[in-house]
């Protein structure tokens, strides 16, 4: 799967991924700007700005002008904000590539940030915050980030708080864009049925006026923990939602491939150890999954579960026992190979469309990683041994790394102190 990368003199990076005979094209612009780049008082501004970029530009002064133009060609469009990036994209039939490139670049470069629109969108975002607070399966992950990183930017919710969103002004947006939306922090990815040489020229043309100045940085994450930590949020309901997490590896660590295998064996798919144990054997949950999340300067391994209220303590104990088994007994050859194939299948199935392929390369580039083709990722995976998996399990699954965030009908963290150990 070939790609082409060009870095312009101003620092803007362009990546094109031609996909012969694919029926679509995707334009994705990503910038190194997210919640970890925010001061406490401006928490949520990255996400708020993402919304405001769709509310009107100099060329398309109202939000309806943007959406009508894209709807009229059957295009899909959206945006997303994370801790270390923000992305804007549109996807369409290949014959409309010039149109979506023009619209996405206009959204990114020329938002008007109208004061009246800011007032209206503020209400939208506050309702978005309310929505997620009412979704315990989502909210428990925000609690885990708070538990892991406290008052650091990494511990704050990406959407910010109602207070910070309410206080954000037009001048705040202008200053934030000036600090972060610059050429050296921006990557444009175009994938699908394209001619790379022509697409690069078109991209250079529409981004010729992107600001060129030094990019503002972010606060480095400080990892600090010596004993298990617990955060309990009391909420009455039919189910308890919990996340067990351990501090782990950042995005550049050589142990990532072994960690992918570890999380797949434990909680990847319906034949994983935890799914089989908790759902098939015990019948105590509907969902259970394991993940490893890696950032530029930190990472964590987590297991998420929605569990029968009456059996929470039992489930936590069983999950930790399953994790402990990974440290004591090497994985068998058949299970190791099954995990590899599961990861490989998921990787290729996830790269069938132009937008997913744009994100695949975009996320690597925006994290300043070496761009790896899928086959290179799988080559690393094939090198993982049972001993490698056991080694990372021993490094990750230690009491000093262990954290529990829980939403349910419980009053205090002391209720879980005795059970929270491997």
Buried (B, 14 or more C-beta within 10 A) or exposed (E): EEBBBBEBEBBBBBBBBBBEEBEBBBBBBBBBBBBBBBEEEBBBBBBBBBBBBBBBBEBBEBBEBBBEBBEEBEBBBEBBBBBBBBBBBBBBBBEBBEBBBBBBBBBBBBBBBBEEBBEEBBEEBBEBBEEBBEEBBEBBBBBBBBBBBEEBBBBBBBBBBBEBBEBBEBEBBEBBBEBBBBBBBBBBBBBBBBEBEEBBEBBBEBBEEBBEEEBBEBEEBEBEBEEBBBBBBEBEEEBBBBBBBBBBBBBBBEBBBBBBBBBBBBBBBEEBBBBBBBBEEBEBBEBBBBBBBBBBBBBBBBBBBBBBEEBBBBBBBBBBEBBBBBBEEBBEEEBBEBBBEBBBEBBEEEBEBBBEBBBBBBBBBBBEEEEBEBEEBBEBBEEBEBEBBBBBBEBBBBEEBBBBBBBBEBEEBEBBEEBBEB
